């Protein structure tokens, strides 16, 4: 995954950004050339790109670390949690994923009201502390509390802060900028599987987690220094709704949310299970099986940048529909065929293709949510969308683990569930796209 959250999200998540968009709408400039308020720092510039660098580092340390779930799934199944089923183990990672999303509205409101530091600093400390506690853990409940709950809470706060604040600095090229920022999660997914696997082999699991805590702690300190808000702080509004599920009545938003839910339901299967699949079915060496996760995340780097750029030009929904369907098709055409005919080159090709299209899907999720309704309901729409996506992230991997156990280690059922979910999700998003195109009177949506 990523994850998780979790991808590239549009930073106009909360009320302060609604204020910015309304101010832009009142200017005399064309819609494609919005202007900032006079008391705001200029768009982009040195401050904006330094903030973007800090946001990239923040996502590297949180969602990037989470993208290495396959390393931990394989390690736990083979060592300290070998008596537990794959489904039970996967709950550790799904709670992380869901916390990246469901707490977004809460963290975002705090960022809007008090600025980034009150969220960013304590959440960074919690992430480092949780990894230190993970180094002392050898029981399931200990690992669940430290890696699942503790790190998930801290990572969720950092994830939301980086997306909200990073997007404030970019308007005209927001899709491209957020695509670049979310590359941090992909880079983390490339580096952490290598890092964790090699350090575990050298100093053991406990030592590896302490080194990881030190590494992430240093980087997060740099991120806290670089991330600065562009928008002024806003007074806390106790009457502002966190969620509004009545918004799902809107056909465009309701269908898009359903489609995104289905895609997210199946999206994390390759991230979590491809390494164990490669060991049990593909005849891979342990090191090469682990590095498949890095391959997926490596190609998700261009997958996040290029579609973000194309989305700015061609329309986010047009790009989103194509890549969502392709994620599922890649499972059917490039993963399942090698179950009975193992091929190193074939599985690696699947990892390359899936990494690109899954990265594109994650980078398009929140920009599409922004376009699926009116400006006045933007904050509530994002909160509602995130809570539903959190449920998909929470349940997807455990369901796949149950299927894997029920089929006595055969990965076919897991693969079919993943592929069907993503193809159906892509088709539903395509229907939502047609409604939005009709509302806007334009095919560029």
Secondary structure, DSSP 4 states (H G I P E B T S, - for coil): ---STTS---S--SHHHHHHHHHHHTSSS-TTS----TTSPPSSHHHHHHHHHHHHHHHHHTHHHHTTHHHHHHHHHHTTTTTS-HHHHHHHHHHHHHHHHHTHHHHHHHHHHH-SHHHHHHHHHHHHHHHHHHTT--SHHHHIIIIIIIHHHHHHHHHHHHHHHHHHT-STTHHHHHHHHHHHHHHHHHHHHHHHHHHHHHHHHHHHHHHHHHHHHHHHHHHHHH---SSPP----TTS-S--GGGGGSHHHHHHHHHHHHHHHHHTHHHHHHHHHHHHTS---HHHHHHHHHHHHHHHHHHHHHHHHHHHHH-HHHHHHHHHHHHHHHHHHHTGGGSSS--HHHHHHHHHHHHHHHHHHHHHHHHHHHHSS-GGGHHHHHHHHHHHHHHHHHHHHHHHHHHHHHTTT--HHHHHHHHHHHHHHHHHHHHHHHHHHHHHT-S--
